[in-house]
């Protein structure tokens, strides 16, 4: 396995990219995100509505394996597991990429994220999100303020590092 391939696997989805939605509801997945999906041997994106915001969360096989693992730790007959399975697995959609790396965002997903003409893709490591661009800008301002307040939660693996 080459260094570039290993880095894609290791670093996952990173960065912020905004692309236009065409008249047919198609949008290009950022090339860096496609490279991560290809590492999972997928020519598709698996999407589901976020629990926290009006956005769509997405990823590949590794994300689905992680979600399946979390669900499998729950009692198989519990109401909680069933509800989470409905929301994560039942509500998910697999969007196939065309040869140009575009997916067609179904109306149902566009409505969840309030997407009309452009989509902001936000990489979050093991997953990424589809945002309405102005909504993401507002969210980022709040997230950055919260991150500054909570920066002390991050600790270096190196002993003796300051809290800086």
C-alpha positions in Angstrom: 0.0 0.0 0.0 1.5 3.4 -1.0 1.9 6.3 1.3 -0.7 8.4 -0.5 -3.3 5.6 -0.2 -2.5 5.1 3.5 -2.8 8.8 4.2 -6.3 8.9 2.6 -7.3 6.0 4.8 -5.7 7.4 7.9 -7.0 11.0 7.5 -10.5 10.4 6.1 -12.8 13.2 5.0 -11.3 16.6 5.6 -11.9 20.1 4.4 -14.8 22.3 3.3 -15.9 22.5 -0.3 -18.9 24.2 -1.9 -20.2 22.9 -5.3 -23.2 24.0 -7.3 -26.3 21.8 -7.7 -27.5 21.5 -11.3 -31.0 21.6 -12.6 -31.4 17.8 -12.2 -30.3 17.9 -8.6 -26.8 16.6 -9.3 -23.7 17.7 -7.4 -20.1 16.8 -7.7 -18.6 15.1 -4.7 -15.2 16.8 -3.9 -12.3 14.8 -5.5 -10.6 14.3 -2.1 -13.8 12.8 -0.7 -14.2 10.5 -3.7 -10.6 9.3 -3.1 -11.7 8.2 0.4 -14.8 6.5 -0.9 -12.7 4.7 -3.5 -10.5 3.4 -0.7 -13.7 1.8 0.7 -14.1 0.3 -2.8 -17.4 2.2 -3.3 -18.7 4.1 -6.2 -21.4 5.5 -4.1 -22.2 7.6 -1.0 -24.3 6.4 1.9 -26.4 9.2 3.3 -28.8 9.6 6.2 -30.4 12.6 8.1 -28.4 14.0 10.9 -29.7 13.7 14.5 -28.3 17.1 15.5 -28.8 19.6 12.6 -30.8 20.0 9.4 -28.0 18.4 7.4 -27.3 15.1 5.7 -24.5 12.9 7.0 -22.6 10.7 4.5 -19.8 8.3 4.2 -18.7 5.0 3.0 -18.3 1.4 4.2 -16.2 2.3 7.2 -18.9 4.7 8.5 -21.6 2.1 8.0 -19.4 -0.6 9.7 -19.0 1.8 12.6 -22.7 2.5 12.9 -23.5 -1.2 12.6 -21.0 -1.9 15.4 -22.6 0.7 17.7 -26.1 -0.7 16.9 -24.9 -4.3 17.5 -23.8 -3.5 21.0 -27.4 -2.7 21.9 -29.9 -5.3 23.0 -31.3 -6.7 19.7 -34.9 -6.5 20.9 -34.7 -3.1 22.6 -36.9 -0.2 21.5 -33.8 2.0 21.5 -32.0 -0.2 19.0 -35.0 -0.4 16.8 -35.5 3.4 16.8 -31.8 4.0 16.0 -31.9 1.4 13.3 -34.9 3.1 11.7 -33.2 6.5 11.8 -29.7 5.4 10.7 -30.2 2.4 8.5 -33.8 2.6 7.4 -33.6 6.3 6.5 -30.3 5.9 4.7 -29.9 6.2 0.9 -27.1 5.0 -1.3 -26.3 7.5 -4.0 -24.4 6.2 -7.0 -21.7 8.4 -8.4 -21.5 8.8 -12.2 -18.2 8.8 -14.1 -17.8 12.5 -13.3 -18.1 11.9 -9.5 -21.6 13.4 -9.3 -24.5 12.1 -7.3 -28.2 13.0 -7.6 -29.5 14.4 -4.3 -33.0 13.2 -3.9 -35.6 15.9 -3.1 -36.1 14.3 0.4 -32.4 14.9 1.3 -32.3 18.4 -0.3 -35.3 19.3 1.9 -33.6 18.0 5.1 -30.6 20.2 4.4 -32.5 23.1 2.9 -30.3 22.8 -0.2 -31.4 24.6 -3.3 -28.5 25.8 -5.6 -25.3 24.9 -3.8 -24.0 22.3 -1.3 -21.3 22.8 1.2 -19.5 19.5 2.0 -17.8 19.4 5.4 -15.3 16.7 6.2 -15.5 15.3 9.7 -13.0 12.4 9.5 -15.0 9.2 9.2 -18.0 11.0 7.7 -18.9 14.2 5.9 -22.0 16.4 5.8 -24.1 18.2 3.2 -25.0 21.7 4.3 -26.8 24.7 2.9 -23.9 27.1 2.5 -25.2 30.0 4.5 -26.4 27.7 7.3 -22.9 26.2 7.4 -21.3 29.7 7.8 -23.6 30.4 10.7 -22.9 27.0 12.3 -19.2 27.4 11.8 -19.1 30.7 13.7 -20.9 29.0 16.7 -18.7 25.8 16.4 -15.5 27.8 16.4 -16.6 29.8 19.5 -17.5 26.5 21.3 -14.2 25.0 20.2 -12.3 27.9 21.6 -14.1 27.6 24.9 -13.5 23.8 25.1 -10.0 23.7 23.7 -8.7 22.4 27.1 -10.5 19.1 26.3 -7.8 18.4 23.7 -4.6 16.9 25.1 -1.4 16.1 23.3 -0.2 12.5 23.4 3.2 13.9 24.2 3.9 14.2 27.9 4.8 17.6 29.2 2.9 19.4 26.4 1.3 22.6 27.6 -2.4 23.4 27.3 -1.7 26.4 25.0 
